[in-house]
């Protein structure tokens, strides 16, 4: 996944991530710094740290020239450890 790729966050996705106490604006701050990406089938899991230091796990699907946000939530302890190990 390259920096500068377009990320689409639909109204439905905004509503869904709100149930995890995550805001779309917060999701976008992940792309301001390094993050870890793991591809699983058609989906991508992205683990990153927000501008405010919160660790989030984002789940995205690729659609031609953009990535569509499926969901976002707080990263688990294991995901945080993976991020810290892989992103330096």
C-alpha positions as protocol buffer text, in pm:
chain_id: "A"
residue {
  index: 1
  type: UNK
  ca { x: 0 y: 0 z: 0 }
}
residue {
  index: 2
  type: UNK
  ca { x: 155 y: 328 z: -108 }
}
residue {
  index: 3
  type: UNK
  ca { x: 136 y: 660 z: 64 }
}
residue {
  index: 4
  type: UNK
  ca { x: -91 y: 898 z: -117 }
}
residue {
  index: 5
  type: UNK
  ca { x: -343 y: 629 z: -203 }
}
residue {
  index: 6
  type: UNK
  ca { x: -702 y: 744 z: -185 }
}
residue {
  index: 7
  type: UNK
  ca { x: -904 y: 626 z: 113 }
}
residue {
  index: 8
  type: UNK
  ca { x: -1282 y: 626 z: 87 }
}
residue {
  index: 9
  type: UNK
  ca { x: -1484 y: 645 z: 407 }
}
residue {
  index: 10
  type: UNK
  ca { x: -1853 y: 607 z: 334 }
}
residue {
  index: 11
  type: UNK
  ca { x: -2135 y: 727 z: 555 }
}
residue {
  index: 12
  type: UNK
  ca { x: -2204 y: 366 z: 644 }
}
residue {
  index: 13
  type: UNK
  ca { x: -1840 y: 314 z: 748 }
}
residue {
  index: 14
  type: UNK
  ca { x: -1848 y: 633 z: 958 }
}
residue {
  index: 15
  type: UNK
  ca { x: -2155 y: 507 z: 1139 }
}
residue {
  index: 16
  type: UNK
  ca { x: -1998 y: 164 z: 1194 }
}
residue {
  index: 17
  type: UNK
  ca { x: -1664 y: 292 z: 1325 }
}
residue {
  index: 18
  type: UNK
  ca { x: -1853 y: 525 z: 1559 }
}
residue {
  index: 19
  type: UNK
  ca { x: -1979 y: 212 z: 1734 }
}
residue {
  index: 20
  type: UNK
  ca { x: -1610 y: 145 z: 1813 }
}
residue {
  index: 21
  type: UNK
  ca { x: -1565 y: 506 z: 1935 }
}
residue {
  index: 22
  type: UNK
  ca { x: -1350 y: 591 z: 1632 }
}
residue {
  index: 23
  type: UNK
  ca { x: -1394 y: 902 z: 1416 }
}
residue {
  index: 24
  type: UNK
  ca { x: -1309 y: 927 z: 1045 }
}
residue {
  index: 25
  type: UNK
  ca { x: -1076 y: 1220 z: 1112 }
}
residue {
  index: 26
  type: UNK
  ca { x: -885 y: 1005 z: 1359 }
}
residue {
  index: 27
  type: UNK
  ca { x: -851 y: 725 z: 1102 }
}
residue {
  index: 28
  type: UNK
  ca { x: -693 y: 962 z: 852 }
}
residue {
  index: 29
  type: UNK
  ca { x: -418 y: 1066 z: 1097 }
}
residue {
  index: 30
  type: UNK
  ca { x: -281 y: 709 z: 1077 }
}
residue {
  index: 31
  type: UNK
  ca { x: -145 y: 794 z: 732 }
}
residue {
  index: 32
  type: UNK
  ca { x: 67 y: 1081 z: 866 }
}
residue {
  index: 33
  type: UNK
  ca { x: 325 y: 839 z: 1006 }
}
residue {
  index: 34
  type: UNK
  ca { x: 453 y: 486 z: 954 }
}
residue {
  index: 35
  type: UNK
  ca { x: 207 y: 199 z: 976 }
}
residue {
  index: 36
  type: UNK
  ca { x: 207 y: -179 z: 932 }
}
residue {
  index: 37
  type: UNK
  ca { x: 3 y: -351 z: 661 }
}
residue {
  index: 38
  type: UNK
  ca { x: -98 y: -716 z: 647 }
}
residue {
  index: 39
  type: UNK
  ca { x: -295 y: -852 z: 350 }
}
residue {
  index: 40
  type: UNK
  ca { x: -550 y: -1124 z: 418 }
}
residue {
  index: 41
  type: UNK
  ca { x: -734 y: -1232 z: 105 }
}
residue {
  index: 42
  type: UNK
  ca { x: -914 y: -931 z: -42 }
}
residue {
  index: 43
  type: UNK
  ca { x: -877 y: -728 z: 276 }
}
residue {
  index: 44
  type: UNK
  ca { x: -591 y: -530 z: 416 }
}
residue {
  index: 45
  type: UNK
  ca { x: -536 y: -484 z: 788 }
}
residue {
  index: 46
  type: UNK
  ca { x: -347 y: -171 z: 869 }
}
residue {
  index: 47
  type: UNK
  ca { x: -215 y: -110 z: 1221 }
}
residue {
  index: 48
  type: UNK
  ca { x: -107 y: 239 z: 1306 }
}
residue {
  index: 49
  type: UNK
  ca { x: -83 y: 511 z: 1563 }
}
residue {
  index: 50
  type: UNK
  ca { x: -299 y: 824 z: 1550 }
}
residue {
  index: 51
  type: UNK
  ca { x: -172 y: 1176 z: 1598 }
}
residue {
  index: 52
  type: UNK
  ca { x: -288 y: 1149 z: 1963 }
}
residue {
  index: 53
  type: UNK
  ca { x: -105 y: 818 z: 2022 }
}
residue {
  index: 54
  type: UNK
  ca { x: -403 y: 584 z: 1998 }
}
residue {
  index: 55
  type: UNK
  ca { x: -335 y: 252 z: 1825 }
}
residue {
  index: 56
  type: UNK
  ca { x: -598 y: 156 z: 1569 }
}
residue {
  index: 57
  type: UNK
  ca { x: -656 y: -143 z: 1346 }
}
residue {
  index: 58
  type: UNK
  ca { x: -812 y: -48 z: 1013 }
}
residue {
  index: 59
  type: UNK
  ca { x: -964 y: -295 z: 771 }
}
residue {
  index: 60
  type: UNK
  ca { x: -975 y: -190 z: 406 }
}
residue {
  index: 61
  type: UNK
  ca { x: -1071 y: -335 z: 69 }
}
residue {
  index: 62
  type: UNK
  ca { x: -905 y: -231 z: -255 }
}
residue {
  index: 63
  type: UNK
  ca { x: -1128 y: -97 z: -530 }
}
residue {
  index: 64
  type: UNK
  ca { x: -929 y: -8 z: -844 }
}
residue {
  index: 65
  type: UNK
  ca { x: -736 y: 309 z: -754 }
}
residue {
  index: 66
  type: UNK
  ca { x: -860 y: 352 z: -397 }
}
residue {
  index: 67
  type: UNK
  ca { x: -903 y: 173 z: -67 }
}
residue {
  index: 68
  type: UNK
  ca { x: -1243 y: 159 z: 98 }
}
residue {
  index: 69
  type: UNK
  ca { x: -1260 y: 156 z: 478 }
}
residue {
  index: 70
  type: UNK
  ca { x: -1461 y: -138 z: 606 }
}
residue {
  index: 71
  type: UNK
  ca { x: -1409 y: -84 z: 977 }
}
residue {
  index: 72
  type: UNK
  ca { x: -1169 y: 54 z: 1238 }
}
residue {
  index: 73
  type: UNK
  ca { x: -1126 y: -26 z: 1604 }
}
residue {
  index: 74
  type: UNK
  ca { x: -872 y: -7 z: 1883 }
}
residue {
  index: 75
  type: UNK
  ca { x: -577 y: -236 z: 1816 }
}
residue {
  index: 76
  type: UNK
  ca { x: -547 y: -542 z: 2037 }
}
residue {
  index: 77
  type: UNK
  ca { x: -243 y: -595 z: 2258 }
}
residue {
  index: 78
  type: UNK
  ca { x: -104 y: -841 z: 2002 }
}
residue {
  index: 79
  type: UNK
  ca { x: -156 y: -593 z: 1717 }
}
residue {
  index: 80
  type: UNK
  ca { x: 19 y: -317 z: 1913 }
}
residue {
  index: 81
  type: UNK
  ca { x: 315 y: -547 z: 1977 }
}
residue {
  index: 82
  type: UNK
  ca { x: 329 y: -637 z: 1606 }
}
residue {
  index: 83
  type: UNK
  ca { x: 328 y: -267 z: 1514 }
}
residue {
  index: 84
  type: UNK
  ca { x: 607 y: -190 z: 1760 }
}
residue {
  index: 85
  type: UNK
  ca { x: 812 y: -483 z: 1630 }
}
residue {
  index: 86
  type: UNK
  ca { x: 768 y: -406 z: 1259 }
}
residue {
  index: 87
  type: UNK
  ca { x: 757 y: -24 z: 1251 }
}
residue {
  index: 88
  type: UNK
  ca { x: 1066 y: 151 z: 1375 }
}
